[in-house]
Amino acid sequence: MADLICATDDSGAAEIFASLQGEGPSAGVPVAFIRLSRCNLACTWCDTAYTWRFEGDNRPHRDGVAYDRKANQIALSPEKAAAKIAALGQKRLVITGGEPLMQCGPLADMLAILPDIEVEIETNGTTKASSHVDIRVDQYNVSPKLAHSGNDAALALIPERLDFYACDPRAFFKFVVASPQDVDEVLALQREYRFRPGHVFLMAEGTDSATLRARQQWLSPLCLEHGFRMSDRMHIHLYGDTRGT
Ligand code: SF4
């Protein structure tokens, strides 16, 4: 059985914790989180660059930090991960990253040990779950990355994958926007993929409360105009941009 490669918290342990979901359709729900390491994209504003921007990786990031891989990744068996999650006593599990669907094998093994827990997966929408993982998923939070993320659209917006998630009633889309022009790109994607009404969230990019509040001032009327839901980032207001929260 392969290990899960997890991100680490400030103590160096696997980043597994209980908190309120801060974003998207389940915002405010008490959940257990597990954050997996590694990502196939490289967003310039990624707030979890410690999951992928290791020393030697020169893909651009606004902070310019190169993380020590040994200090920021930890291998954990599916059994140990499941035991840590079960000990948190939550009904629902959010599997996040990084890009967690890069580790479907050990994820399926972990979920097999947690047969009753509800499962929410946060993905960038470029890959899909194996059947053993997919059958356990109650909700996908799909966050396709727009041009301002700095990713090549050929890597970040894969038509077959977007089609797949657009057809799945378990999938909600959450677009990170940094300027009003980004909403035009979301509207073009909506026209192309016909996302379900009520399944599209726009969320301001920001890792501090002042930035989020300022951007929400222009974002909220755009949501109202186009029928999108607006997502806050509640954990940023509560805890700041910190690990394990
Ligand atoms: Fe970070 Fe998510 Fe972008 Fe990956 S897809 S670089 S985890 S924001």
Boltz pocket constraint, residues with backbone or C-beta under 6 A from the ligand:
constraints:
  - pocket:
      binder: B
      contacts: [[A, 38], [A, 39], [A, 40], [A, 41], [A, 42], [A, 43], [A, 45], [A, 46], [A, 47], [A, 48], [A, 49], [A, 51], [A, 52], [A, 97], [A, 98], [A, 99], [A, 124], [A, 143], [A, 145]]
      max_distance: 6.0
